[in-house]
Amino acid sequence: MATPDSSLPLSTKKENITPISSKIAELNESRSELLGRVQSLKQDLQSWRSKLDTQVKVYRDELSELKKTLNVEVDQLRAEFQDLRTTLQQQQEDVTASLRNLGLQDVSDVKHAPSQEKKIEEIDKEKQQVVPEEDNNSKVAEN
């Protein structure tokens, strides 16, 4: 049995070869074009990555700077609050001392120290005892 290719005349073989070689040429050309497009896309991607990396670095630097600034401001606020706390405590101590000097007691101190109530009562009693003596002395001085 003869193969189908060997039974065809020689001119038919050449006609079949010509379209195949033109198809191969077209495919090679298409392949080259596709490779060029792929290469171009790779370059675009690399360029995009580079730009993205640059932008990310810029944003990180900005965030780092903002974080430093924020930390400085937070530290300043903490210091200011500590100063305020200290000032308020000092003022409270001054008011408490003034009240003690006047024989009175700060309400918050009374809550924290019940024995202070007894001291206030004793001071009140002493004042009451002193007042009648002064009245007696004034009557004696009048006589």
C-alpha positions as CSV (number, residue, x, y, z in Angstrom):
1,M,0.0,0.0,0.0
2,A,1.3,3.4,-0.8
3,T,1.2,6.3,1.6
4,P,-1.2,9.1,0.6
5,D,1.7,11.6,0.2
6,S,3.6,9.3,-2.2
7,S,0.6,8.8,-4.4
8,L,0.1,12.6,-5.0
9,P,1.9,14.2,-7.9
10,L,5.0,16.4,-7.2
11,S,3.3,19.6,-8.1
12,T,0.6,19.1,-5.5
13,K,3.3,18.6,-2.8
14,K,4.8,21.9,-3.7
15,E,1.5,23.7,-3.5
16,N,0.9,22.1,0.0
17,I,4.4,23.2,1.1
18,T,3.9,26.8,0.1
19,P,0.9,27.5,2.2
20,I,2.6,25.7,5.2
21,S,5.7,27.8,4.9
22,S,3.6,31.0,4.6
23,K,1.7,29.9,7.7
24,I,5.0,29.2,9.5
25,A,6.2,32.7,8.6
26,E,3.0,34.2,9.8
27,L,3.2,32.3,13.0
28,N,6.8,33.4,13.5
29,E,5.9,37.0,12.8
30,S,3.0,36.7,15.3
31,R,5.2,35.1,17.8
32,S,7.8,37.9,17.5
33,E,5.0,40.5,17.8
34,L,3.7,38.7,20.9
35,L,7.1,38.5,22.4
36,G,7.6,42.2,21.8
37,R,4.3,43.0,23.5
38,V,5.2,40.7,26.5
39,Q,8.6,42.4,26.8
40,S,6.9,45.8,26.7
41,L,4.4,44.7,29.3
42,K,7.3,43.4,31.5
43,Q,9.0,46.8,31.2
44,D,5.8,48.6,32.0
45,L,5.3,46.4,35.0
46,Q,8.9,47.0,36.2
47,S,8.4,50.7,35.8
48,W,5.1,50.6,37.7
49,R,6.7,48.6,40.5
50,S,9.5,51.0,40.7
51,K,7.1,54.0,40.9
52,L,5.0,52.1,43.4
53,D,8.1,51.3,45.6
54,T,9.1,55.0,45.4
55,Q,5.6,56.1,46.4
56,V,5.5,53.6,49.3
57,K,8.8,54.9,50.6
58,V,7.6,58.5,50.4
59,Y,4.4,57.5,52.3
60,R,6.4,55.6,54.9
61,D,8.8,58.5,55.4
62,E,5.8,60.9,55.8
63,L,4.1,58.5,58.3
64,S,7.3,58.2,60.2
65,E,7.7,62.0,60.4
66,L,4.0,62.3,61.5
67,K,4.5,59.7,64.1
68,K,7.5,61.5,65.5
69,T,5.6,64.8,65.6
70,L,2.7,63.1,67.2
71,N,4.9,61.5,69.9
72,V,6.5,64.9,70.6
73,E,3.0,66.5,71.0
74,V,1.8,63.7,73.2
75,D,4.9,64.0,75.4
76,Q,4.2,67.8,75.6
77,L,0.6,67.2,76.6
78,R,1.6,64.6,79.2
79,A,4.1,67.1,80.7
80,E,1.4,69.9,80.7
81,F,-1.1,67.6,82.3
82,Q,1.5,66.5,84.9
83,D,2.2,70.2,85.6
84,L,-1.6,70.9,85.9
85,R,-2.0,67.9,88.3
86,T,0.9,69.1,90.4
87,T,-0.5,72.7,90.5
88,L,-3.9,71.4,91.4
89,Q,-2.5,69.2,94.1
90,Q,-0.5,72.1,95.5
91,Q,-3.6,74.4,95.4
92,Q,-5.6,71.8,97.2
93,E,-3.0,71.4,99.8
94,D,-2.8,75.2,100.2
95,V,-6.6,75.4,100.6
96,T,-6.6,72.6,103.1
97,A,-3.9,74.3,105.1
98,S,-5.7,77.6,105.0
99,L,-8.9,75.9,106.2
100,R,-7.0,74.2,109.0
101,N,-5.6,77.5,110.0
102,L,-9.1,78.9,110.1
103,G,-10.3,76.0,112.2
104,L,-12.3,74.5,109.3
105,Q,-11.7,71.3,107.4
106,D,-11.9,70.5,103.7
107,V,-14.9,68.2,103.0
108,S,-12.7,65.8,101.1
109,D,-10.3,65.6,104.1
110,V,-13.2,64.9,106.5
111,K,-14.2,62.0,104.3
112,H,-10.7,60.6,104.3
113,A,-10.0,61.2,107.9
114,P,-12.9,60.8,110.3
115,S,-10.7,61.6,113.3
116,Q,-10.5,65.1,111.9
117,E,-14.2,65.6,112.7
118,K,-13.4,65.0,116.4
119,K,-10.6,67.6,116.2
120,I,-13.0,70.1,114.7
121,E,-15.5,69.5,117.4
122,E,-12.8,69.9,120.1
123,I,-11.7,73.2,118.5
124,D,-15.4,74.3,118.5
125,K,-15.7,73.4,122.2
126,E,-12.5,75.3,123.0
127,K,-13.9,78.4,121.2
128,Q,-17.1,78.1,123.1
129,Q,-15.3,77.9,126.3
130,V,-13.1,80.9,125.4
131,V,-16.1,83.1,124.5
132,P,-17.8,82.9,128.0
133,E,-14.5,83.7,129.7
134,E,-14.1,86.8,127.6
135,D,-17.7,87.8,128.5
136,N,-16.9,87.4,132.2
137,N,-13.7,89.4,131.8
138,S,-15.5,92.2,130.1
139,K,-18.0,92.3,132.9
140,V,-15.2,92.4,135.4
141,A,-13.5,95.2,133.5
142,E,-16.8,97.2,133.5
143,N,-17.0,96.9,137.3
